[in-house]
Amino acid sequence: MTSVPLLRVRGVGITHDEASTATPADVTFDVSPGEVVLLLGPSGSGKSTLALALNGLIPHAVPATVVGTVRVGEADAATTPVAELSTRVGMVFQDPDAQLVTGTVLDEVAFGPENLRLPVDDVLARAETALRRVGLWHRRADNPDLLSGGGRQRLAIACALAMGSPLLVLDEPTANLDPRGIEEVYAALADLVAEGDRAIVLVEHNLDAAVGLVDRVVVIDARGHLVMDDTVDAVMRRRADELLDLGVWLPTSALAAMRLRRAGMTLDPLPLTPAELHAALEAEPAIEIGAIGGNRQAAAARAPIAADSTGSGGARQAPSTAASAPLVRVRGLTLTRGRTPVLHDVDLDIAAGEFIAIVGANGAGKTSLAQALAGVMRPPRGTVEVAGRDVHRTDARTLAASVGFVFQNPEHQFVANSVFDELAHALRMQRLPDDEVHRRVDDMLARFGLEHRAQAHPFLLSGGQKRRLSVGTALIGGARLLVLDEPTFGQDRARADELLSLLEGLHTEGATVVVVTHDMQLVTDYAERTVVVSDGRILAAAPTTAVFADDALIERAGLRPPPLRQALRGLTHHPSLSSVARIADLPGARG
């Protein structure tokens, strides 16, 4: 590996025009060819802001005061035009819609190389190679708007790959991808860095997938200061407790191992992947580790998933255990986007008080189903009823009091010019007194750590802060049905735990929670029942443990087993652990 770095960051602090403090505040590190550097830190620490400074968008396009220096090769990012830096730094944003501009998938990937005035043959060759790497070559003639959120994310990655830049900066590149898509993207990135002349700076919360690719870890604390810069082993294995204290995500296998250590196991060095955890447990001497936590879904794992009597190979949902009529009743739901059908004659019941997860591959129809449940999309055929009321014939004010919805892209639901007014909007629609509005908004601001941003415009928040605000707007009105599309996207561990604990608390109090997510561990940890969607149809709607015990179903749906199940299944040395699906059910005090 050459000693001349591709990227040199020295004492960088960035203060946005509307902010009073710098985030990040003081960061220094280098990136050399062939390296993959993971940038970690709690939400709001400045990771995405720093990423924008690496290719000159800050300060050239996004107003901010920058101290310190960012040099890409010999170019100073603060003074070199963005167009010139784009040949040295490829960028994938947290929100793929922010960088898609043309009418077809092929044109989108060709756009960058065309602007470099490359020969046509070279442009087309680069575009084809990049699209094949992310599995989109067969969609090359489609409009990007017809792709799912995950599909658009893969397209944005292909655009960056086609530029051939020596440095690739990826901000949450897999946040909208299904498990199979995540594997494909990281395989493509591994091939890229294996060539030896490129480097990657990665901002990522999904460390289960990323950890195998990463060489070094740079950690920023909540104040925006550099606190760690070392190898994966030195940071993630030896300083895991410090990372948890910072509110940073760790791989699921590491979290499980830390819990098992508290139960008396050694597990040294700390496992970071399912394969490492499995091997470490098989090598661990047999000891008395106490009772396994009561798995709330152990009995459900034995419940069969009823086969579809039509012979189409699908699955009917398991009968609801609720004696009363379902809170949500879907019959014959059919939806299209443009001319593309996305849901086909869907039937589904959701009982009051359930915690439901909707899962499936990118483009399966998960988001469309969630939007239909919340009344956001009007179906050409079929009905969706909530508490006996047809959501598509209900006025917005009445519906907002019954159903809270969180979009996959938070910006799609913002309507006010300040964070405070965004949270107050639903309460004012209910015509609550001003003092009650202020009390409830102040409580929600404190709950989600947004007090200091109350007067900021929602579009000027960090990605994680936007997500927290969007969830807060859904919760604040007191709706008894909450539908959330990827609610933990962009969140650090502390905020995600806080949010999920809040949802679980609301669920315990009687709220019905429906979550669309690609996080299979989140599903097993929180959802009582899982709805599996594939090609616009429901393959299964059954107890979560039963769904993930069916390997054929998971494979057919284009999913993957949760990391903990991958690690523990088939254990011979500690067989009592092999059926555990949730981290909370492992022995050892929660920490």
C-alpha positions in Angstrom: 0.0 0.0 0.0 1.4 3.4 -1.0 2.3 5.9 1.7 0.8 8.8 -0.2 -2.8 9.2 1.0 -5.6 9.9 -1.4 -7.4 11.9 1.2 -6.0 14.1 4.0 -8.3 15.7 6.5 -6.7 18.1 9.0 -8.4 19.8 11.9 -11.7 20.1 10.1 -14.6 21.8 11.8 -17.8 22.8 9.9 -20.5 25.2 11.1 -23.6 25.5 9.0 -24.9 29.0 8.5 -27.9 28.5 10.7 -25.9 26.7 13.5 -24.0 28.1 16.4 -21.6 25.2 16.9 -19.4 23.2 14.6 -20.4 19.6 13.8 -17.9 18.0 13.2 -15.7 20.2 15.4 -12.2 18.8 15.0 -11.4 15.8 12.8 -8.1 14.6 11.4 -7.4 11.4 9.4 -5.9 10.1 6.2 -7.2 7.6 3.7 -4.7 5.6 1.4 -5.4 3.7 -1.8 -6.9 0.3 -1.1 -8.3 1.3 2.3 -11.9 1.2 3.4 -12.4 3.6 6.3 -15.6 3.5 8.3 -16.8 6.8 9.8 -18.8 6.2 13.0 -20.5 8.5 15.4 -23.8 9.2 17.0 -26.6 10.9 15.0 -25.9 14.6 14.7 -22.1 14.3 15.2 -21.4 15.6 11.7 -20.6 12.4 9.7 -22.8 13.4 6.7 -21.6 17.0 6.9 -18.0 15.8 6.8 -18.8 13.6 3.8 -20.2 16.5 1.9 -17.0 18.4 2.5 -14.9 15.6 1.1 -16.1 16.4 -2.5 -16.4 20.2 -2.1 -20.2 20.4 -1.9 -19.5 22.1 1.4 -18.7 25.0 1.1 -19.3 25.4 -2.7 -23.0 24.4 -2.8 -24.0 24.1 0.9 -23.3 27.3 2.8 -21.0 26.7 5.8 -17.9 27.9 7.5 -15.1 25.4 7.3 -11.9 25.5 9.3 -9.0 23.1 8.7 -8.3 21.5 5.4 -9.5 18.7 3.2 -7.1 17.6 0.4 -7.9 15.0 -2.2 -4.6 14.2 -3.8 -3.1 17.6 -4.3 -6.5 19.4 -4.7 -7.9 21.5 -1.8 -11.6 20.7 -1.6 -12.4 24.2 -0.4 -11.0 25.9 -3.4 -11.2 23.3 -6.2 -14.4 23.5 -8.3 -16.9 20.6 -7.5 -16.9 19.6 -11.2 -13.1 19.0 -11.1 -13.3 17.3 -7.7 -15.9 14.9 -9.1 -13.2 13.2 -11.2 -11.4 12.4 -7.9 -14.3 11.8 -5.5 -17.4 9.8 -6.2 -20.3 10.5 -3.9 -23.4 8.5 -2.9 -25.8 10.5 -0.8 -27.9 9.3 2.1 -31.0 10.2 0.0 -30.6 8.8 -3.5 -33.3 11.1 -4.9 -31.0 14.0 -4.2 -28.7 13.0 -7.1 -31.0 11.4 -9.8 -31.7 13.8 -12.7 -32.4 11.9 -16.0 -35.2 9.9 -17.6 -33.7 6.4 -17.8 -31.5 4.3 -15.6 -28.9 4.0 -18.4 -28.9 7.8 -19.0 -28.4 8.4 -15.3 -25.3 6.2 -15.1 -23.9 7.6 -18.3 -24.5 11.2 -17.3 -21.3 11.6 -15.3 -18.9 10.0 -17.8 -20.5 12.0 -20.6 -19.7 15.2 -18.8 -16.1 14.1 -18.7 -16.3 14.1 -22.5 -15.3 10.5 -22.7 -15.7 8.6 -26.0 -19.2 7.1 -26.4 -17.9 3.5 -26.3 -16.1 4.2 -23.0 -19.3 5.8 -21.5 -21.5 2.9 -22.5 -18.9 0.4 -21.2 -18.6 2.1 -17.9 -22.4 2.4 -17.5 -23.0 -1.3 -18.3 -20.2 -2.5 -16.0 -21.6 -0.3 -13.1 -25.2 -1.4 -13.7 -24.3 -5.1 -13.8 -22.4 -4.7 -10.5 -25.5 -3.5 -8.7 -28.0 -5.8 -10.5 -29.8 -3.1 -12.5 -28.7 -3.8 -16.1 -32.1 -5.4 -16.9 -33.8 -2.1 -15.8 -31.6 0.1 -18.0 -34.5 1.5 -20.0 -36.8 2.3 -17.0 -37.4 5.7 -15.6 -35.6 5.9 -12.2 -38.9 7.0 -10.6 -40.2 3.5 -11.3 -37.5 1.9 -9.1 -38.1 1.2 -5.4 -36.3 3.2 -2.8 -33.6 0.4 -2.7 -33.4 0.3 -6.5 -32.8 4.0 -6.6 -30.0 3.6 -4.0 -28.3 0.9 -6.1 -28.6 3.3 -9.1 -26.9 6.1 -7.2 -24.1 3.7 -6.3 -23.8 2.7 -10.0 -23.5 6.3 -10.9 -20.6 6.8 -8.5 -18.9 3.6 -9.8 -19.1 4.7 -13.4 -17.1 7.9 -12.7 -14.1 5.8 -11.9 -13.0 8.2 -9.2 -10.1 6.9 -7.0 -12.0 7.9 -3.8 -15.6 6.8 -3.2 -17.6 8.4 -0.4 -20.7 6.5 0.6 -23.2 7.9 3.1 -25.5 5.1 4.3 -25.3 3.3 0.9 -27.4 0.3 2.0 -30.0 2.0 4.1 -32.8 1.3 1.6 -31.6 -2.1 0.4 -33.0 -5.5 1.2 -30.6 -8.1 2.7 -29.7 -9.7 -0.7 -29.1 -6.2 -2.2 -26.8 -5.3 0.7 -24.8 -8.4 0.0 -24.5 -7.6 -3.7 -23.5 -4.0 -3.0 -20.8 -5.0 -0.6 -19.5 -7.7 -2.9 -19.2 -5.1 -5.7 -17.4 -2.7 -3.3 -15.0 -5.5 -2.2 -14.2 -6.2 -5.9 -13.5 -2.5 -6.3 -11.1 -2.0 -3.5 -9.4 -5.3 -4.3 -8.0 -3.6 -7.4 -5.8 -1.7 -5.0 -5.9 1.8 -6.5 -9.2 3.0 -5.0 -10.4 3.8 -1.5 -13.7 4.1 0.2 -14.9 6.3 3.0 -18.1 4.8 4.4 -20.8 6.2 6.7 -22.9 3.3 7.8 -25.1 2.1 10.6 -25.6 -1.4 9.3 -22.4 -2.9 10.6 -23.5 -6.5 10.2 -22.9 -6.2 6.5 -20.1 -3.6 6.5 -17.7 -5.0 9.0 -16.2 -7.6 6.7 -15.2 -4.9 4.2 -13.7 -2.3 6.6 -10.0 -1.8 7.3 -10.0 1.2 9.7 -12.6 2.9 11.9 -12.7 6.6 12.6 -15.0 7.6 15.4 -16.4 11.0 16.2 -18.2 11.7 19.4 -21.4 13.7 20.0 -19.5 17.0 20.2 -18.0 16.3 16.7 -14.4 15.5 18.0 -12.3 12.7 16.8 -12.0 10.1 19.6 -10.7 7.0 17.8 -8.8 6.1 14.6 -7.5 2.6 14.4 -7.9 -0.8 12.9 -11.2 -2.7 13.2 -9.7 -5.0 15.8 -8.4 -2.1 17.9 -11.7 -0.2 17.8 -14.6 -2.6 17.5 -13.2 -5.6 19.4 -11.2 -3.9 22.1 -13.2 -0.7 22.7 -16.8 -2.0 22.2 -18.0 -0.8 25.6 -16.8 2.8 24.7 -18.6 2.6 21.4 -21.8 1.6 23.2 -21.4 4.5 25.6 -21.1 6.9 22.6 -24.4 5.6 21.3 -22.8 3.9 18.2 -24.1 0.8 16.6 -22.2 -2.5 16.9 -22.7 -5.6 14.8 -25.5 -7.9 16.2 -23.0 -10.7 16.8 -20.8 -8.3 19.0 -23.9 -7.2 21.0 -24.9 -10.9 21.5 -21.3 -11.8 22.6 -21.1 -9.0 25.0 -24.3 -10.1 26.7 -23.1 -13.7 26.8 -19.8 -12.5 28.4 -21.9 -11.1 31.2 -23.4 -14.5 31.7 -19.9 -16.0 32.2 -18.6 -16.8 28.8 -15.1 -15.7 27.6 -15.6 -15.2 23.8 -12.3 -13.5 23.4 -11.6 -11.9 20.9 -15.0 -10.3 20.6 -16.8 -11.9 17.6 -18.1 -9.4 15.0 -19.8 -11.6 12.5 -22.3 -14.5 12.7 -19.6 -17.0 11.6 -17.2 -15.7 14.2 -19.8 -15.9 17.0 -20.8 -19.4 15.9 -17.2 -20.6 15.9 -16.5 -18.9 19.2 -19.4 -20.6 20.9 -18.5 -24.0 19.5 -15.0 -23.5 21.0 -16.3 -22.2 24.3 -16.1 -24.7 27.3 -19.4 -25.9 28.5 -20.4 -23.9 31.5 -23.6 -23.2 33.5 -24.8 -19.9 32.0 -28.2 -19.6 33.7 -31.6 -19.9 32.3 -32.3 -18.8 28.8 -34.6 -15.8 28.7 -38.3 -16.6 28.0 -38.7 -16.4 24.3 -42.1 -14.8 23.8 -42.4 -16.5 20.4 -41.1 -20.0 21.3 -44.6 -21.5 21.0 -45.3 -19.6 17.8 -42.2 -21.2 16.2 -44.1 -24.5 16.1 -47.2 -22.9 14.5 -47.5 -24.0 10.8 -47.7 -21.4 8.1 -50.8 -22.4 6.2 -50.4 -23.2 2.5 -52.4 -21.2 0.0 -55.3 -23.4 -1.1 -55.3 -21.9 -4.6 -52.0 -23.8 -5.2 -50.2 -20.6 -6.2 -47.5 -21.4 -3.7 -48.3 -18.4 -1.5 -49.4 -18.5 2.1 -52.4 -17.4 3.9 -52.1 -15.4 7.0 -52.4 -17.2 10.3 -55.8 -16.7 11.9 -55.9 -13.8 14.3 -56.1 -14.7 17.9 -58.2 -11.6 18.6 -61.9 -12.4 19.3 -63.1 -9.0 18.1 -63.1 -7.7 14.5 -59.7 -6.6 13.3 -58.6 -3.0 13.6 -57.3 -3.1 10.0 -59.1 -5.0 7.3 -57.7 -5.1 3.8 -59.7 -6.8 1.0 -58.8 -7.2 -2.7 -56.2 -4.4 -2.5 -54.7 -3.7 -5.9 -52.3 -0.8 -6.6 -50.3 0.4 -9.6 -47.5 3.0 -9.9 -47.8 4.5 -13.4 -48.5 1.4 -15.5 -46.6 -0.9 -13.2 -48.7 -3.1 -10.9 -47.2 -3.2 -7.4 -49.9 -5.0 -5.3 -52.2 -7.7 -6.5 -55.5 -8.5 -4.8 -54.1 -8.4 -1.3 -56.2 -9.5 1.8 -54.9 -8.8 5.3 -56.2 -8.5 8.8 -54.4 -6.7 11.7 -55.8 -7.0 15.2 -55.8 -4.1 17.6 -52.7 -4.1 19.7 -50.5 -6.1 17.4 -46.8 -5.2 16.6 -46.5 -6.2 12.9 -43.4 -6.1 10.6 -43.8 -6.0 6.8 -40.7 -7.4 5.1 -39.7 -8.3 1.5 -37.2 -7.7 -1.2 -36.8 -4.2 -2.8 -39.8 -3.6 -5.1 -41.9 -6.3 -3.4 -44.6 -3.8 -2.6 -43.9 -3.2 1.1 -44.0 0.6 1.1 -47.1 0.6 -1.2 -48.9 -1.7 1.2 -48.0 0.5 4.2 -49.1 3.7 2.4 -52.4 2.1 1.5 -52.9 1.1 5.2 -52.4 4.8 6.2 -54.6 6.2 3.4 -51.6 7.8 1.6 -52.3 5.9 -1.6 -55.8 5.4 -3.1 -56.2 2.0 -4.7 -58.1 1.6 -8.0 -59.6 -1.6 -6.5 -60.1 -3.0 -3.1 -60.8 -1.6 0.4 -58.7 -0.6 3.4 -60.7 -0.1 6.6 -59.3 1.1 10.0 -61.7 0.6 12.9 -64.5 0.1 10.3 -63.8 3.3 8.5 -62.7 3.3 4.8 -59.4 5.3 4.9 -59.8 6.4 1.4 -63.2 8.0 2.1 -62.1 9.7 5.3 -61.1 13.4 5.5 -57.4 14.1 6.4 -58.2 15.6 9.8 -60.2 12.6 11.0 -57.7 10.2 9.5 -54.7 11.9 11.2 -56.3 11.4 14.6 -56.5 7.6 13.9 -53.4 6.8 11.8 -49.9 8.1 12.1 -47.6 7.5 9.1 -43.9 7.9 8.7 -42.5 8.0 5.2 -39.4 6.2 4.0 -38.1 9.7 3.0 -38.8 12.1 5.9 -38.8 15.1 3.6 -41.9 13.8 1.8 -44.0 14.6 4.9 -42.6 18.0 6.1 -45.1 20.9 5.7 -43.9 23.6 8.1 -40.9 26.0 8.2 -39.6 25.0 11.7 -39.2 21.8 13.7 -41.6 23.2 16.3 -44.3 24.0 13.8 -43.9 20.6 12.1 -44.7 18.9 15.4 -47.4 21.3 16.3 -49.2 20.9 12.9 -51.2 17.8 13.7 -52.2 19.2 17.2 -53.4 22.4 15.7 -55.4 20.5 13.2 -57.1 18.9 16.2 -57.7 22.5 17.5 -56.1 21.9 20.8 -55.4 24.8 23.1 -52.0 26.6 22.6 -50.7 25.6 26.1 -51.5 22.0 25.4 -49.8 22.2 22.0 -46.6 23.8 23.5 -46.5 21.2 26.3 -46.8 18.2 24.0 -44.4 19.6 21.4 -41.8 20.5 24.1 -42.1 16.9 25.4 -41.6 15.4 22.0 -38.6 17.7 21.3 -36.9 16.5 24.5 -37.8 12.9 23.9 -36.1 12.9 20.5 -33.2 15.2 21.4 -34.3 18.1 19.1 -34.7 20.9 21.6 -31.8 22.8 20.2 -33.2 22.6 16.7 -36.8 23.7 17.5 -36.6 26.8 15.3 -34.5 25.2 12.5 -36.1 24.4 9.1 -36.8 20.6 8.9 -34.9 20.4 5.6 -31.7 21.7 7.4 -31.6 18.9 9.9 -29.2 15.9 9.6 -30.5 12.7 8.2 -30.9 11.2 11.6 -32.6 14.3 13.0 -35.1 14.3 10.0 -36.0 10.8 10.8 -36.6 11.5 14.5 -38.8 14.5 13.5 -40.8 12.4 11.1 -41.5 9.8 13.7 -42.3 12.5 16.3 -45.0 14.0 13.9 -46.6 10.5 13.6 -46.6 9.9 17.4 -47.6 13.3 18.7 -51.2 13.2 17.6 -52.0 10.2 19.7 -53.0 7.9 16.8 -53.7 4.3 17.8 -52.4 2.9 14.5 -48.8 3.8 13.7 -47.4 2.8 10.3 -43.6 3.4 10.0 -41.5 2.9 6.8 -37.9 2.2 7.8 -38.1 4.1 11.1 -34.5 3.4 12.3 -32.9 4.5 9.0 -30.1 7.1 9.8 -30.3 6.6 13.5 -27.5 5.9 15.9 -27.9 3.0 18.3 -29.0 5.1 21.3 -31.7 6.9 19.3 -32.9 3.7 17.6 -33.1 1.9 20.9 -35.0 4.9 22.3 -37.4 4.9 19.4 -38.0 1.2 19.5 -38.5 1.3 23.2 -41.0 4.1 22.7 -42.9 2.1 20.1 -42.8 -1.0 22.3 -44.2 1.1 25.2 -47.0 2.5 23.0 -47.7 -1.1 21.9 -47.9 -2.2 25.5 -50.4 0.6 26.1 -52.6 -0.7 23.3 -51.3 1.0 20.2 -51.1 -1.0 17.0 -47.7 -0.7 15.3 -46.8 -1.6 11.7 -43.2 -1.3 10.7 -41.7 -1.7 7.2 -38.1 -2.6 7.5 -35.1 -4.4 6.0 -33.6 -5.0 9.4 -34.3 -8.6 10.1 -32.9 -8.5 13.6 -35.2 -5.6 14.4 -38.1 -7.8 13.2 -37.2 -10.7 15.4 -36.5 -8.5 18.4 -39.8 -6.6 18.3 -42.5 -7.9 15.9 -45.0 -10.4 17.1 -46.1 -11.2 13.6 -44.4 -10.8 10.2 -46.0 -10.2 6.9 -43.8 -11.4 4.0 -44.5 -9.6 0.7 -43.1 -10.8 -2.7 -44.0 -9.5 -6.2 -47.0 -7.6 -4.8 -48.5 -10.6 -3.0 -48.4 -11.8 0.5 -46.4 -15.0 0.9 -47.0 -15.3 4.6 -48.5 -13.5 7.6 -47.6 -15.5 10.6 -45.8 -15.4 14.0 -42.4 -14.0 13.5 -40.5 -17.0 14.8 -42.4 -19.3 12.5 -41.6 -17.1 9.5 -37.9 -17.1 10.2 -37.9 -20.8 10.9 -39.0 -21.4 7.3 -35.7 -21.2 5.4 -37.4 -21.9 2.1 -39.8 -19.0 2.6 -37.0 -16.6 3.5 -35.0 -17.6 0.4 -38.1 -17.3 -1.8 -38.8 -13.8 -0.5 -35.2 -12.7 -1.3 -34.4 -12.2 2.4 -31.8 -13.5 4.8 -32.2 -14.9 8.3 -31.4 -12.4 11.1 -27.8 -12.3 12.1 -28.4 -13.8 15.5 -30.2 -16.8 13.9 -27.3 -17.2 11.5 -24.9 -17.3 14.4 -26.8 -19.6 16.7 -28.6 -22.2 14.6 -27.0 -25.6 14.5 -24.9 -25.1 17.6 -23.8 -28.5 19.0 -21.8 -27.3 22.0 -24.5 -25.0 23.5 -27.7 -26.4 22.0 -29.9 -24.4 24.5 -28.9 -21.3 22.6 -29.7 -22.6 19.1 -33.4 -21.7 19.3 -32.9 -18.1 20.5 -34.0 -15.5 18.1 -33.9 -12.3 20.1 -30.9 -10.7 21.8 -33.1 -10.0 24.9 -33.6 -13.8 25.3 -29.9 -14.5 25.6 -28.7 -15.1 29.2 -26.8 -12.1 30.7 -28.0 -8.8 32.1 -28.9 -6.3 29.5 -26.3 -3.5 29.2 
